[in-house]
């Protein structure tokens, strides 16, 4: 899967970085209905790969604080950070037979 820079996405979408950030915040705000279901791929919510499922994960207080700090630093949602971590783990594992 190709990874795009923010500049490439902005050009492809015809959006400014501020518009893209506002769109991402709206879509990741789980307290507001936005009509979208599905994953956000490279900040492009209308390219839906599959429906999402909700899972409960128990973390230590320290893990929770660190994930929230990481999300703020990278201007991402906690959900994004956790999905990226799961994707990394899944792709880093050798094929099971």
N, C-alpha and C positions, 0 to 999 in steps of 0.2 A: 504494500500500500504506500503510495507517495505521500510524503509529508510536505505541507506547504508552509511558507513563512507567513507571518501576519500581513506583510506587504503584498504578497501574491494573493492572499485571500481577499484583502481589501480591493485589489484591482479586479479580481474575478467577480466579486459580488457588487462592485460599484458602491461600496460603503466606506465611510470613514472609520477610523479606529474607534472613535467615540460611539458611533452608531453600532458597530459590531459589539463593543463592550456592553452597551445598553441592552441590546438584543440578548446577549448571553446571560446578563443578570436577570432579565425577565424570565427567560426559559428555565433558569436554574432555581428561581424562587419557587420553592415547593408549596408556598402558602397561597399562591395566586394561580387560578386556572388560566392556561394560555392556549388550550386546544391542541397542543402537541403531545403526542405520545411517541416514544422511541428515543433512541440514543442521539446525542449530539456528536457528530463526527467533525473534528477539526473546526469547531465553532460554527458548523453549518447545519442547523437543526432540521432543515427540510430534506436532507439526504438521510433518510431513516434506514438503518440497516436492519433493525429488528425491534420488537417491543421490549421494554425493560421489565424487570421483575424486582420487587423489593425484598431485600434480605436484611435480617437483623444481625448485627455484629457487635460483640461485646469487647470493648477496649479498656485498657487501664486509663486512669485519669491522665497520666503522663502522655500516653499515646494520643489521647483525644486532644490535649492541648497542643502537642507537636503537629498533628495533622491540621488543626485549625490554623496554626501559625504558618505552616507550609502553604496552605490554600490562600491565605492573605498575601503572602510574599509573591506567589505566582499568579495572583488575581484569578483564582479558580475557585470553584465550589469544593466543599469537602467530598461530595459525590464524585466529582471529576478526579480528584486525587486518589480516592479509593479505587475507582474503575481503572485508572492508569496502573496502580499497583497490582491489581488482580491481573490485568492484561500482561504486564511485565512478567509476573510469576508464571502465568499460563504459557507464554511464548518462550520462556527460558527453560522450561522443563523438557527433558528428552521424551520422545514418544514412548508411551507405555504400550506394552504388548499384552 
